Amino acid sequence: MTSVHIRRFITENATALSLSIILFAAIAIQSSLLYVQSNHAMHQQLDDRLRTAAGLAAREFTGEEIDRITGMASFHTPLYKEFVERLQDIRSTIPDIKYAYIMRRTNDPMMLEFVADADSFEENEESSYPGDFYEINEVHALQDVAFLKPTVDEEITVDQWGELISGYAPIYREDGTVAGVIGIDMDARAFLELSRQAFSGYALIAMFLIAIILLFTIVYIIWERRAAAKRVLENERSALLALATHQLGGPVSSIRWWVEMMKEEGMCDPESACSNIEKAAERINGIVQELIDVERKEHNRVRYQRKECMLSDVLYMAIDSVLPELKAKHPVRTDVDDALKVSIDAELITSAVSELIQNAMMYSDKGEEVVLSARRAGRWLNITVQDHGMGIDKRDIIRIFQKMTRGKNAAKYYPNGTGLGLYIVKLIAEKAEGEVRVESIPGQGSTFTLRIPG
């Protein structure tokens, strides 16, 4: 498959691909969260168990007893032997405890001294003896917190002695001062194995299936609700259009007929209200015709018929069709190749470009220039209308081409707009198998581009 085919495939299936990416991203996130949460819960349970065990074990000793153990000189004393026996009892009583020991602080804040070790009387490399030093550079709990309250290492330690997690608790003197800490090392292999089982391959597959079903269900429900809401809205708007065109057409014709009658009877002089009534009727009639135009285009009663023509002729016809009162206030500058021959529906494109030009004039200050330009880019025609008017707020751009929608500040420039002009341009662009785009900076102007094949 060539790069062209790949790009075409991505373009044609952009929505489905985006949905797939979102779907699997959601599954991956959900999997990660489930894994982290289950591990955290199990780790928290282990921490609580170890913290409680260390706190209870610390009560088996007093600070005054610890003060009487002074290095190897105490190794053969009855008190030291009793210490070791108590530590061995703690180790045998609490499940999975591998090591138990007592340490005290030294003058070096990063070095502790062993007071007693459950393995002291056993001849092996793991035994520690009273007076042996233990470096705590990498054991943060023993640097401070362990001498204040029962605590647990943040991470499981993996070294030559296995996979261990350690808990600590302070041992107090009668006056409340701390003489040392007891440490108990728990074998973490069972915990790690349980963690792996809790997130086994079968659980992962089941979770994936549940997530896929759930997400597809959510997406389907959201899509259905949005589609249903859109259908209801469109039906209501179409009904409003039909009602407006039906109900307004008759009265407007009657008003115009009576004005003519009044003129013929000499009841209207140049200063009378007849001319104002006639202008108002014309404005209402323009709205009705615009509504009828929308209705025809929406229900495919207008076909896009291509014919060869000169693009310049189409653009000049669009300029000529602009309302005289607007054209009198705004100069139009054109930038188009007069020899450019195209294949388009001249009537519909003239209508669309005329709407864009009038839109540019309506929302610009008097005297501001409107620039109309056209360029061919391969099989595409880019017809651009640029103004230096009020511009469009970013929040309005995403909805500016919707039916009966206007920018929030539009009424300040042109209070009588219907919100249908840009919607008609969009309908024409879609019938031409093209699109209409807008770039705008509030206060500086807007650039509308009609992009159609031609």
N, C-alpha and C positions, 0 to 999 in steps of 0.2 A: 504494500500500500504506500503510495507516494505521499509527500508532505501535503500536496494539494488535496488529496482524498481525505487525509487525516483532518485537515482544517475544515473541509466541507462536512465531514461526519460530526465534528465537534459543534459546528455552527448549527446544523440541522437538529442535533439532539442536545442542545445546550441545557434545556430545562430538565430533561431526564437525567443527564449527567450531573447537573448541579444537585438534583434531589438525591441521587445515589451517593455523591460525595458527602452531603449533609447527613444522610442516613448512616453511612459507615463511620463518619466522624462521631456521630452521637453514640453509636455502639461502642466505639473505642473509648470514648470518654466515660460512658457508663461502666464499661469493663474495668477501666482504671480506678474509677471511684469505688466500685464494689470491692476490688482487690485491696485498695488502700484502707477502706473502712473495715473490712473483715480482719485485715492484719492489725489495724490499730486497736480494734476491739479485743482481739486475742492477746496482743501485747499488753494492753491496759489491764486485762485480767491477770496476766502473769506478773506484771509489776505490782499490782495490789496484793497478790498472794505473797510475793517475795518481800515486800515492804512490811507486811504484817508479821511474817516469820522473823525478820530481822529485829523488829521491835520487841517481840516476845522473847527472842533469844537474849537480847541485851539485858533483860530483867534478871537473868540467871547470874549476873555478875555485879559487883559493886566497884566503884572507883577506888575505894581504899584498898581493895584486894589487888587491883591492877598496879597501884603504886608500890606494892611490896614485891612485884616481879621486876628485878633489875638485871637484865641481861643473862648471860650464860651461868652466872653465879647462882641463879635461882633454878637452874635446870633440874637439879636432883632434889629439890625441896618438896615436901608433901603438898604445899599449896599449888605448885606448878603442875604436879601430877593430877591434882584434883581439877585444875583448869582444863587440862587436856581431856580428862574423862567427861567433863561437862560438855565440851565442844564435840566430842565423839557421840554423846547421847543426842545432842541437837542434830547432828548429821544423820544419825540413824532414825530419828523420830520424824523428821520432815522429809517427805518423798522428793527424790531427784536431787538432794543436796550432795554435792561432791566434795566441797571443801568448806571448812569453818575455821576462823582465825580471829585474833584480836590484835589491833595495832594502836600505837600512840604517836603523837606528834613529836618532832625533833626541832632543833634550832633552824633546820633547813625547811622552808615551807613546801618544797617539792620532794621531801623525803620523809617517810614514816618508818617507825621501828616496830618489828614484830614483838608482841608480848607473849602470845601463845598460839599454837597451831594444833589442830586435831591430829595431824600426821607426825607430830614431833618425835614420838617413840617408834615410828616405823622407818625402817632403813630404805628410803627411796629418794630419788632426785627431786621429788616434789615437796619434800619436807622443809619447813622453815623453823628456825630456832629463836629463842628469846634474844633480842639484841640484833637480829638480822635486819638490814635496811631494805626498804621497798620504794622504788622511785615512782612518783605519781604524776609525772608530767602529762600523761595522756589519760589519766583517770580523774576527770573533772569533779565527780561526786566526792572523792576523798580529799580534795583540796579545800573544801569549805562546807558544803551542805550536809555531808555525813556527820559532822560534828555538831550539827544544829538539830537535825530531825531524821527519822527514818527515810531513806531514799533508795533509788535504784539506778544503775547505769542506764544511760539513754540508748545504747546500742548493745547488741550481742557481740561478745568478744570471741574471735576465732583465733586460737594459737596452738602451741604444742600440747597444751593440756585439754584441748577439745573446744567445743562450742558452748560457751558459758555466758550467763548473765548474772550479775552480782547485785546483792542488796546489802545495805549498811544501816546501822543504827548506833547512836551515841550511848556510852555507858557513863552514868552520872555518879558523882560522890554525894555524900549526904548534904553537903552545902549547895548542891545544884550545879557545881562546875563539872566539866566533862574531862574524864581521865583518859578515855580512848574510844575506839569504835570497834564493834564486832562486824565482821564481814562473812557472808555466806554466799558461796558460788553454786548456782543451780545449773544442772545440765539442761541445755536448751535444745538438744536434738529432738526430743519429743514434741516440743513446741513448733520447731521448724517443719517437722514432718506433718504435723496437724495442719499447719498453714498451707502446705503444698496440697494436702488432701482437700482442704476447704475450697480450693480453687483448682480442682482437677479438670482434665480435658472434657469429661462429660458435663461438669457444671458449666464450663465455658461455652460448650455447644448449646446447652439448654438456655443459657442466658442470651446468647446470640439470637436464637430462634424467638425467644420471648420478646427481645428488644425489637427485632425486625417486624414481628406481628403488631406490636404496640405502636411502633412508629408509623407503619403503613396505615394502621387504623386512624391514628391522629391526623396524619396528612390527608387521608381520604375524607375524614369528617370536616376538617378545615376547608378543604377544596370544595366539598359539596355545599357547605354553608355559604362560602363566599360566592359560589356560582349561583346559588338560589337567591341570595341577597341582590346580586347584580341583575338577575333576571327580573326580580320584583321591581327594582329601581328603574330598569330600562322600560318595563311595561308601564309603570306609572308616568314616566317622562313622555313615552309615546302617546299615552292616553291624553296627557296634558297638551301635547302638540296638536293632536287631532281635534281636541275640544277648542283650542285657541283658533286654529285655522277655520274651523266650521263656524264658530260663534262670532268671530271678528270680521269675517269677510263681508257678510250682509250689512251690518251697521256701517262699516267704512264706505261701502258703495253708496248707501243712502245719504251719508253725510256729504260725500263728494257731489252727488246728484242735486241735493238741496242747495249747496253753495253755487253750483252752476245756475240753478233756477233763480237764485237771488241776484246773481250778476246780470242775468238776462232781463230781469224786472227792474233793474237799476237800483236795487236795494243796497248795493255795496259800493262805497266810494273808496278811494285810495287809503283813507285813514280809518276805515271800518275794521271790524274784527274778522271779516270774511277771509282775508289773506292768511291770518293766523290760524283760522279753522282749517283752511285748505292745507297749510303746511303740517298741522298736527295729523290730519287725515292721511297725508302722504307718508308721514313717519310711521303711523300705525300700519299702513298698507305695506311699507317696507319690511316691518317686522313679520307681518303675516306671510309675505313672500319668502322671507328667510326661513320661517318655520316650515313652509311647504317644501322649500328646497332641501332642508334637512330630512324631512320625512321621505322624500323621493330617493335621496341618496342612501339613507339607512336601509330602506327596504328593497334595494337593488333595482329600483325602477329607472335608474340612470346607468347606462353602459359606457365604459371607457373605450372609445373607438380611435385607434391610432391612424393618423394620416401624415404624410410628409408635408412639412411646412418650414418656413423660415422662423427660427426662434425669435429673432428681433421683432418680427411682425406681431407675434403673440405677446411679447412684453410691452410693446408700444400700445397694443389694444388694451392691455391691463391698465396701463397708465391713463389712457383716455377714458376708461370706465369709472375711474375714481370720482367720488362726489365732487362737484365743482367747488363747493365752499371749502373743502379740505385742500384741493389742488391749488387754490388761490393763496393759501397760507404757507405751503411747503414746497420748495423746489425739489425736483427729482433729478438726480444725476444717474445716467446709465453707463454701464461698462459691459458691452456685449459685442460679440463678433457678428456683424451684419450679414456675413456670408454663411453663418452656421445653419445647416439644414438638419432638421430633427424629425423623428417619427413619434408624435404625441397626439393626444386629444386636445386640439387647440382651444376649444370652447371651455372645457373643464379646467385646463391649466390657466387660461386667462382669468377665469373666475377665482381660482386659488391665489394667483399672484396679486390680483386686484384686492382681495381680502387682506393679504399681508401688507400691501402698500397702504391701504386705508388704516389698518391697525397701527402701522408705524406713524402715520400722520396724526391719528387721534391722540396718541399718548406722547406727543412731542410738543415743545413750545413753538409758538408761531415763528416762522422764519427758519426753523431747523431743517437742514437738508436730509433727504432720504436717498440712500444709494441702492440702486437696483443693478445687480451684476449676474452674469451667467457664465459657467465654464463647463466644458466636457471633460470627464475623467473616465476614460475607457468607454464602457457602455452606459455610463451614468451621466445625467445632467444635474448640475448643482446650481440652482437658482437662489440667489441670496438677496434678502432685503434687510438693510441695515439702517438703524436710526440712532439718534443721540438724545433720546427722550428719557422718560422716568425710569425705565428698566423694570425688571421683574424680581421680586423677592425670591430667594432660594426655596422657601417653603411653598411658593405658588407655582414654581416651574414644573414640579412633578404632576400638577393637575391642570395646567393651563390649557391643555388640549381637550379637556373633558367637556361634555355637553353642559351648557348653561353655567359655565364657570368663568369667573373673572378674577384678576388680581385684587388684593385687598385695597390697593390705592387707586384702582382704575377709575372709580367714580369721581375722583378729584379732577381728572382731565376730561372724561367723557361720561356723564351721568346716565346717558340713555342706551348704553350697550346692552345687548341681550346675552352675551356669553356664548354665542353660536358661531361667530366668524371663524375662530381658530379651529373649532370642532369641524366645520365644513372643510377647511383646508386639510385637516387630518383624514377625513373621509375620502377626499379626492386623491390624496397621496396614496392611501391604501388601495383604492381602485386602480391606480396606475402601477401598483406593486412596488411602491417606493415608501418614503417616509418624510416627515417634517421634523426638524430639530430646532432648538433654540439655545443660544448662549446669551447671558445677560448679566449686567452689573448694575444693581440699583443706583439710580442717579446718573448713570453714564450712558445708558442705552441698551438696545437689544439687537441681536442678529438672528434672523430666521432663515433657515436653509431648507428649501424644497428639493429633495433628492429623489429623482425618478429615472427609470430607464428611458433612453431615447436615441 
